[in-house]
Amino acid sequence: MKLKQLESLLGGLQQFPNPKMELEQYPTGPHIASRMLYTAENSFGDVSGKVVADFGCGCGTLGLAAALLDAEHVIGLDIDSQSLEIASLNAEDLELDIDLVQCDIRNLGWRGQTVNTVVMNPPFGTRKKGADMDFLFVALKIASQAVYSLHKTTTRDVSHLF
């Protein structure tokens, strides 16, 4: 699939009608989502034929992008049932089959199949400091091959690195 086609398909997805601020819900735009997954596949081979988990999947944008790029199996995980309903409708609209699981990533005791790649646009940590790192720590434990994650630099204290 071409990058422009992927971005166009993702641009038609339903998003949160009323984002929940306490969960730091915000849509993952089609531009960044398409480029993230397209690069993961075309530069590193981390999507097609792989088991991909989308942590904090929200409306399903990243996971659906993985499915469109021929992931073997996609699992979307989110704490919010309303988000999962939207993700399910989006998958149905695109005629894609993905599994959606309601859970709290921070308490994930993974016993499922091996996950090759984790993709995520986690809470940035503007409401609860370090929320994004909670997601990242779990992703690094679960993924057997790769983790692709979006973060906000203003929530990171990197002063100790300089």
Buried (B, 14 or more C-beta within 10 A) or exposed (E): BEEEEBBEBBEEBBBBEEBEEEBBBBBBBBEBBBBBBBBBBBEEEBBBEBBBBBBBBBBBBBBBBBBBBEBBBBBBBBBBEBBBEBBBBBBEEBEBEBEBEEEEBEEBEBEEEEBBBBBBBBBBBEEEEEBBBBBBEBBEEBBEBBBBBBBEEEBBEEEEEE
